[in-house]
């Protein structure tokens, strides 16, 4: 029973999972990633197969979950300080990409046509609490 693995987290891409895997292994926790090679081969199937699964031994699951909970999941500025919403002062801020202007729209279309990454993307921050979108100054 001690050799069974339990899924404690799922990630869209394997790069995110690899970072967390390194953090958990530094704490002495055995980690196994599943479906990471499939998603590395074709990232578009990530949502269809449930993302990269981060698994730990079931005997170490509570310790691993505690470590995951201590990791800051929100955006930091260049000085390492948590970004705060200018409207509600919440610290639950996430970075996202948006297509709201002509230049980023055409870059998106070209990327789709030629199978490349977008040449131009607009990045903004969004507050999870009040949904305000803003740029850093």
C-alpha positions as CSV (number, residue, x, y, z in Angstrom):
1,X,0.0,0.0,0.0
2,X,2.9,2.4,0.7
3,X,4.1,2.2,-2.9
4,X,0.9,3.6,-4.5
5,X,1.0,7.1,-6.0
6,X,-1.6,9.8,-5.4
7,X,-2.2,12.7,-7.8
8,X,-1.9,15.9,-5.8
9,X,-1.8,18.5,-8.6
10,X,-2.4,19.0,-12.4
11,X,-0.7,21.4,-14.7
12,X,-1.4,22.7,-18.1
13,X,2.3,22.3,-19.3
14,X,5.1,20.1,-18.1
15,X,7.4,23.1,-17.4
16,X,5.2,24.1,-14.5
17,X,5.1,20.6,-13.2
18,X,8.9,20.2,-13.5
19,X,9.4,23.3,-11.3
20,X,7.1,22.0,-8.6
21,X,8.7,18.5,-8.9
22,X,12.1,20.0,-8.2
23,X,10.8,21.8,-5.1
24,X,9.2,18.6,-3.8
25,X,12.3,16.5,-4.5
26,X,14.4,19.0,-2.7
27,X,12.3,18.3,0.4
28,X,12.9,14.5,0.0
29,X,9.6,13.6,-1.6
30,X,9.5,11.1,-4.4
31,X,7.6,12.6,-7.4
32,X,6.3,11.0,-10.6
33,X,4.9,12.9,-13.5
34,X,2.4,11.3,-15.9
35,X,1.3,12.5,-19.3
36,X,4.2,15.0,-19.5
37,X,5.8,13.5,-22.5
38,X,2.5,13.3,-24.4
39,X,1.8,17.0,-23.7
40,X,5.4,17.9,-24.6
41,X,4.8,16.2,-27.9
42,X,1.4,17.9,-28.6
43,X,0.5,20.7,-26.1
44,X,-3.0,21.1,-27.6
45,X,-4.1,17.8,-26.0
46,X,-3.4,19.0,-22.5
47,X,-7.0,19.9,-21.6
48,X,-8.3,16.7,-23.3
49,X,-6.2,14.4,-21.2
50,X,-6.4,16.4,-18.0
51,X,-2.9,18.0,-18.0
52,X,0.3,16.8,-16.5
53,X,-0.4,14.9,-13.3
54,X,2.0,15.4,-10.4
55,X,2.0,12.2,-8.3
56,X,3.6,11.5,-5.0
57,X,3.7,8.4,-2.8
58,X,0.5,8.2,-0.8
59,X,2.5,8.1,2.4
60,X,4.0,11.5,1.5
61,X,0.9,13.1,0.1
62,X,0.1,15.3,3.2
63,X,3.6,16.7,3.4
64,X,3.6,17.4,-0.4
65,X,0.3,19.1,-0.2
66,X,1.5,21.3,2.6
67,X,4.5,22.3,0.6
68,X,2.3,23.1,-2.4
69,X,0.1,25.2,-0.3
70,X,3.0,27.3,0.9
71,X,4.1,28.2,-2.6
72,X,3.0,31.6,-3.8
73,X,0.6,31.1,-6.7
74,X,0.2,34.7,-7.6
75,X,2.2,37.3,-9.6
76,X,5.3,39.1,-8.2
77,X,6.9,42.2,-9.5
78,X,10.6,42.6,-10.5
79,X,11.6,43.1,-6.9
80,X,9.8,40.0,-5.7
81,X,7.0,41.8,-4.0
82,X,3.4,40.6,-4.5
83,X,1.5,42.7,-7.0
84,X,-1.7,44.3,-5.6
85,X,-4.8,45.3,-7.4
86,X,-5.1,49.1,-7.8
87,X,-8.8,48.9,-7.2
88,X,-9.4,46.6,-4.3
89,X,-5.8,46.0,-3.1
90,X,-6.2,42.2,-3.3
91,X,-3.0,40.2,-3.8
92,X,-4.8,37.5,-5.9
93,X,-3.4,38.8,-9.3
94,X,-2.7,36.6,-12.3
95,X,-0.8,37.3,-15.5
96,X,-2.7,36.6,-18.8
97,X,-2.4,37.2,-22.5
98,X,-5.0,39.1,-24.4
99,X,-5.9,39.8,-28.0
100,X,-7.5,43.2,-27.9
101,X,-5.7,45.2,-30.6
102,X,-5.2,44.7,-34.3
103,X,-1.5,43.9,-34.1
104,X,-1.9,41.0,-31.6
105,X,-4.9,39.7,-33.6
106,X,-2.9,39.5,-36.8
107,X,0.0,37.9,-34.9
108,X,-2.5,35.3,-33.6
109,X,-3.9,34.6,-37.1
110,X,-0.3,34.2,-38.5
111,X,0.6,31.9,-35.7
112,X,-2.4,29.7,-36.4
113,X,-1.8,29.6,-40.1
114,X,1.9,28.8,-39.9
115,X,2.0,26.8,-36.7
116,X,4.3,29.2,-34.9
117,X,4.1,31.0,-31.6
118,X,2.6,34.5,-31.6
119,X,5.0,37.2,-32.6
120,X,3.2,39.8,-30.5
121,X,1.0,39.3,-27.5
122,X,-0.3,41.8,-25.0
123,X,0.2,40.7,-21.4
124,X,-1.9,42.2,-18.6
125,X,-2.7,41.4,-15.0
126,X,-6.2,40.5,-13.7
127,X,-7.5,40.6,-10.1
128,X,-9.3,37.4,-9.2
129,X,-11.5,39.2,-6.7
130,X,-12.8,42.3,-8.6
131,X,-11.8,41.2,-12.1
132,X,-10.1,44.5,-12.9
133,X,-7.5,44.3,-15.7
134,X,-4.4,46.5,-15.5
135,X,-0.8,47.0,-16.6
136,X,2.2,47.5,-14.3
137,X,3.7,50.9,-14.5
